[in-house]
Structure formats: structure tokens, C-alpha cells
């Protein structure tokens, strides 16, 4: 059990009005100890409750809270989960964290597998570390939605893929969640010649039986770095392999669309790009339920860009000379966007694709580009005033790349000002026209 120590208080919130301050510790609510943030949320969801607070000076106060409007309490804790996160007990044959370069920061090597973080932050969890009491608590407290790392519903194969003898209970647990009204999103990390083919079909069919409580399923290709040493041998998806996956999944999408009004199962953009197939239209992704998994990201970006371009209003200024650096997989799309903008006004932008030397050349996505690769591959090649980079390369809330290079390091080494482009096509257009 952790300590619910207050880090900050939202102005004019319930906590603010109750004179709760940073440094105070919330000890109990209605006489019940707080195990974690889920307990805190549950116990503060009533219209009346009593909060026991240990003030910074050591005094203990009991504060009555009347909350007829059911407003949020209004605090951020030093440890937002309050409790210690549950660490992953699996040794998945495809785990990307086992193939990281040496000497990366410690936080990169911590593998959580905590349902509470799935609920709070959208993390994907395997459900292999849940007791019967945990399952009962999730259903009782309505901890929903949960993002589930499924990978396969074949019990024996899942035990092999996760290297965990308890991993075969996935469907039983998800059925209990579904019966209890818990909503779920599923994820399948697809490994060539392992959980594809007939195993993928079984997984899709099994998860469809849990619709509508399984709301969406994403299929993403396994990532393989150059640091995959002494690990289970894996192969990446080549053009024909990716095409086979698309051809297997598409009929199910069409069937589910007709039957349920949703495609339910979605493929990561990478499959279409590697197969050299057109990305599905914007409508295919409906509400883009798994865009954070790279599912429909480029289609959404494209829609945003051309909508912004259609409404573009020229301010008469000549854009400054600039450089844009992107990944191999996104380059053709980004180049096409820049070319479209050029037809309206010269954007004065040169575009480079960055090879991933840090993780290995098989890693081609933008979010895994590191600072030292940008420096080494662009040094002496750019003359613009501004370097445009996707903000997906940067750790949220910081200026750090995955290799601990900072934005200021790039600015110093390349003698440019870095401007981060949001994952939004409209923002890309604004940056191209600056």
C-alpha cells in the first residue's frame, strides 16, 4: 500500500475549497484506507464522504465533503497510482523491451502489467497476474475499459508466446469481464509463422464472440531491433507476408461491418505500407479506437492535412527555409503532403528520411527515431533556419529522445531551431507554411 501524498491541487476544486495543499497526505475516506488510485476514485464518487487528511505539519483533520454535482476531487498525487505498479511476469518471445540497446535509462526497462494503469493511462495488459479476487474487484468497481494484450486465444500457443503457464486463461478471464459489463480493447502483436494464419483467424473469431464488450481489436506487426540477441528467432513481415495478412483480415472486417455495424478488427498502417497497398479510407476506422497503436494514424493525418489545406489562407509572408526529418515508413506520405502544399505556396522545405541506426534498420517508424541518428545523418547537410520533427519522437512532458539526446543537443549540433510538429495534419501544414 502506497502513500496518497498530494503533489498539486486544482484551483477552485473540491480539494482546493477544503484547504488541501501540496504535501498533505490523504489517509482515509469514510474510515477506509486507500490501497490505490482506483480506491480513491471509487470512494470519492459519492455525494457525501469524509476525508481524513494528515497535514504537512503533522496535524490530522477530518473534512466533510458534500458533492451533489459529482465533481472531480481535484488533486494530483506524487505517485498517481498511489500503489506500486505491478511488474510483468511474462517473458514474451516478442517483447521489444528485451531488445533495447544497452545503457538506456532505467525507466525504459521497467515492464508494467497493471490493469489499473490500463484503466488510467491506456496501457495494454496480459491479465496473467490476476487472482480471482483481482477479477472480482475489477468487476465490482467497474474498472473499465481495459486494454488487453491478447496476441492469441489458443491456450497452448499463448503459454509459449508469453512464456507463462498461466497465460492460457485469457478467454476465461475476458468472458468473466464481459459478463460483468467490463469493456475491453484487444491487441494482437503478430509474429510471422507463429500466431498468424489459422491462429489469427481463431483469435479474431473468439474475440468477435465477446462483442460488444470487446469494442475493438488491433493487429500490429512485431518490432525487431538489432539487439535481439539470444532470443527466440523472429522474422519481420515483408511485402508478400503483409499482403497475406491484409487478405486474411479484410473478409472478417467486411463480415463484421455487415453483422455488427463495425469492422471490429483493424490493421496497423505498417501492414498496408509494407504491402504497398492503399491505406483504407477515413470512414473505415470509424471512431479511430486504436489510433495510438498506429492504426489509422496516417489516414487521419492525411484527412486533417487536406482539410486544412482546403481552408488555407495565405498571409502573404514567404516561408523561411526549413528542413523536415521523418522516418522511412512515413517519408512518402510526408513528401506528398509537402508537394501538395508547394502547389499552393512554396514551403521552402527540404525533407530527409532518417535511418534508425540506434535500434536497427528494421525499425522504420517515426516514434522510435533517436536524436543521435538525426544529428549524424543531417550534420553538414542542412542550411535552413528551422528543423521540423514529430513530437512523437519526444518523451511526453520532456525534451528527451529515447536515446536521452535533448532537443537542445540537436539545436547546438545542427545549428538550427527545432520545432515540434504535433500528430495532426493541420499542424504540419502550419509548420510547413511558417
N, C-alpha and C positions, 0 to 999 in steps of 0.2 A: 504494500500500500504506500503510495507516494504522499507528497505534501502539496496541498492546494494553495500555494503561495501566489499572491496576486502580483502580476507584472505591470498591468495598466488597467485603467478604468475608463470606460466610455463616458464622455460628458453627457449630463442630463439623463443618464440611465438609472435603473433601479439601484444599482450598486453605488452610483455617484450620490444619489439622494439619501442613501443610507450611510454616507460618510465612510465608505470603504475606500482604502487607499492602497497604493502600491506598497508591498512589503507586508501587508496584513495576510493572515492565513485563515482560510475558511475551514473550520474544524468539523462541523456537523451541520446538517439540515434536518429539522424536525427530530433532533436527537439521534439521527442515523449518521454513522461515519461514511465518508466519501472514499470509495475504493478507486474511482477513476472518473474521467470526464463524463462518461455515459451516466454514471450515478448522479453526478452533479446536474446534468441536463434533465434527467428524469425527475429528480427531487425538486427542481426549481420550475417545474411545468405546471404547478398548481396555482390557484388564485390566492392562496394564503399559505405561508410557511414561515418557520423561524430559523434564522441563520445564526449559528454560533461562530463568532469571529475572534481570533486572537490578534490583538492589535500589535503594531510594531513595538510598543513599549511594554508588552507582556500582559496587558490587561485583556480580560476575556469579556466580550459583550454578547448578549443575545438580542437580535434585531428582528422585529416582526415585519414581514413583507406582505403587503396587500397588492395583488397583481390581477385585477379584474380584466385588464386588457391583454394579459398573457404576453407581456413584452419580454425580450431577452434580458437576462440579468445584467450584462454589460461589463464583464471582466475578461481579461486575458491572463492566463496563468503562466508562470515562468516555465513550467512543463505543461504544455497544453493538454496532454493526455492525463496528467497528474500521476498516473502509474508508470511503471517501467514497461516499454514496449516488448511484446513477445517476439523472440527471435525465431527465425525459420529453422525448423528441424529437418528439412529435406536436404538432399544433395542432388538436385536436378541435373540430369545429364546435359541440359542446355543452358544452365544458369550463366548469364552474362557476367555476373559479379565474380565468378570463378575464373574469368578470362580477362581480368583487368591487368593493366601494366603494373609493375612493382612500384612501391613508394607513393601510391596515391593516398590522399588524406583518409584518416581512419573512418570517417563517416561514410565514405564510399563503400567500405567493406562490411558495414552492418546490414544484415539481411533481416528485415522485419517480416512477420507473417501474422499480423494482428488484425482481427476483424474490426476492432474499434477504430483503427486507422483507416480501414476500408470505408467505414461509415463517415468518418470525419474528414478524410483527405482524399478518398477515392483510390487508395492503394488496392492492388489485387492480392488476394489471399488464397491459400490452397485448401484451407479447412482441415488440414491433417493434425492440428494440435488442439482440437476442440474436445472437451469432455461432454458427457451428457448434460451436466449442469450448465456448461457454457452454452450449449444449444438451447436449452430451456430458457436461459436468461435472455439470449438474443431474441427469441420469440416473444417472451413475456414483456420485454422492454421495447419491442418493435424497433430493433436496431436495423434499419432498412433505409436505402438499398445497400446491398453488399456486392462488391466486385469480386468474382470468383475466378481464380486461375484453374481452369478445368483441364485443358490440354488433351485429355481423352477420357471417355467414360468406360472404357474397357478396364476392368479392375486390375488384371494381371499386368497389362501394359502400363497402367498408371503407376503401379508399385515400382516397376522397372524404371520409368522415366523420372520419377521423383526420388528413387532410392529410399522408399519409406514403406514399410509393411502395412501401415495403416491407410495408405493412400487409396485403397480400393473402395472406401466407403463413400466416395464423392456423391454418387446418385442418391444414396440413402439420406445423407445429410441435406442435400438440396431438396429432396422430396419433403422432408420434415419442415424445412424453411418455407417451401411453397405452401404446404398445408397450413402453416402458421401465418400466412399472409406476408411473408418477407419477400421483397422484390430483389431481383438479382440481375447483374450483367455478367456474362461469361467471356472468358478469353481463352483462345487456343494458340499456344506458340507451336507453330507447325514445323516439324523436323522431317526432312526428306527421308523417305523409305522407313519411317518409324511410326508416326501417328497420322500419316496421310492416307490416301486411298480408302480402302474399306473401313479402316479405323476412324477416319474423319467422317465418313458417311454415318457410321454408328453414333458417333458423338453428336452430330447435327440432329439426327432423328431422336436421340434420347433427350436432348435439351429442348427440342420442339414440344415434347410431351409436357414440359413444365411451363409452357407459355399459358397465360400472360405474365406469370410471376418471374419467369426468365424473360426479361424485356428485350435483350439484345445479346448477340454473340459476335465477337471479333475474332478474325483469324489473321495472325501476324507471322511473318517468316522469322525463323531463328536467326539471331545475330551471331556471327562468328568472327572473333578477333584474332590477331596474330599471336596472342598469348594463350592460346588454347593448347597447353602442354600437358601431356599425361592425363588427358581427359577422354571421355567417350568420343569416338570418331564421328564427326558430323559433316554433312555436306551442305553447301548453300544451294539455293534454288536458281537454276539457270533459266534461259528463255523458255524452253520446251516444258520444263518442270512447272514453272509458274503458269503457263498456259493450261496445263493439265489441271491444276488446282482451280483455276477460273472456270474451266469447262465442267468440273465436278460440282462446284458450288452453285453456279448460275441456275440450273434447273430447280434446285431447292429454294432459291430466292424467289423465283417465279411462282413456284407452288405455294410457298408461304404467303406471298403477296396476295394471291387469289383467295387463299383459305383464311388468313388472319388479318389481311389489310396491311401487313408489314413484311419486309424481306427477312427480318429477324436476324439473319446471318450476314455479316459484312466482311469483306476482304480489305486488308491494308492496301494503301495506294501502291506499295512497293511491288506487289504481285503484278499489277497492270503495267507498271513502268518497265519491270524486268521482262515481261512477256511482250512488250511493245504493242500493247493493246490500248485503245482509248479508255480513259477513265470514265466510269459511269456518270450520267448526268446528275445535276444538283438534286433533283427530285428523288433519286434512288436512295439517298441517305436519310430521307425523311427529317427527323429532328437531329441528325448527326450525333447519335447517342455515344459513340466511342471515338470522337474526333481526336481526343488526347492520345489515342493509340495509333495515330496516323491513318485513321480510317475516314476517308473523305476529306482529309485536310487540304489537299491540293485542289480538289473540286470546289470546296468552299472558298478557298483563297482566290481561285480564278473568278468565281462569281462576284466576290467582293471587289476585285480589281476592275473588272469590266463595268460593273455598276458605277464605280467611282469615276472611271474614265468617261463614261457616258455623260456624267454630270460635271465633268471637269470645266473649270472656269479659269482662263488664262489671266494671270495677274500682270502680265507684260514683262516680268523680270526674266533675265537669262539665267538658266540654272547653272550653278557652279560646277566645275569639273569634279567628278567623283568616281569612286570605284565601288563595286559591289562584289562581295565574295560569298559564294554559296557552295553547296555540296554537289557531287556528281549526279546524284539522283534527281535533284531539283533544278539543275542547270538549264536544261532545255525549256522548262516551263518559265523560269525566271527570265531567260533570254527572250522568250516570246512575248512576255509582258512588257519588257523594256522596249522591244521593237514596236509593239503596238502604241506605246506612249510616244515613241520617237516620231511616229507618223503624224501626231498632233503637234508636238513640240520637241525639239532636240533636247534630250535629257542630259546630254554631255556626260554619259556614264559608261565606264568600261566594266565588263563583267568577267570574273575569273571563277573557275571551279577549283575547289581545294581538295586535294588528295588526302585521305586520312592516314598519315604515317604513324600517328600516335597509337591508334588502336589496330591499324592494319587496313589494307586497301579494300578488303571485303566489306568494310563498314562504310556506307555511302550516304547516310542520312545527315541532314543539316545539324540536328541537335547534338551530335557527337563530334562535331568539328572542334578542335582544340586550338588554343591561342598560339602555341609554338609552331604549329603547321601553317597558320596564317602568316606568321612572321617570316618563316623560312621560305615559303613559296611566293610571297609578294615583295620581299625586300629587293629594292632596286628596280621594281617593275611598274610602280605606280607613281603618278605625278599629280594626282588630284588632291583637293583640299580635304575631302571627306571620304571615309571608308564606311560603307553600309554593311552591317552584319545583322543576321537574325537574332532576336533576343532569346530564341530557343537554345542558343549556344551558351547562355549565361545562367548560372545558378540563381533561381529566384531570390530577390531581395539582396543581391550582392553584385559585385563586378567581376566575379570569378568564372573562368572557363573550367572545364573538367580537369585540365592539367595544372590548375592553380595559377595559370597566367592571368594577369589582370588586364582590364581594358587599358589602363594607363601604360602598361608594358607595350602593348601594340601601338599606342599613340606615340610613345617615345621611339620605338624601334623603326616604325614606318613613317614617322613624322607626318601624321595625319590626325584629324579629329574623327573619332569613332562615333557613329550614330546608329543606335539600335532600332531595327525595324520590327514592329510587332507582328505577330502571326495573323495579319489582317491585310487583305489585298489593297484596301483603301489606304492604309498607312504606307504600303510600298509605293503607291503612286505619289503620295505626298512627298516621300523621301526622294523619289526619282526627280521630281519637279522642283526640289528646293535649290 
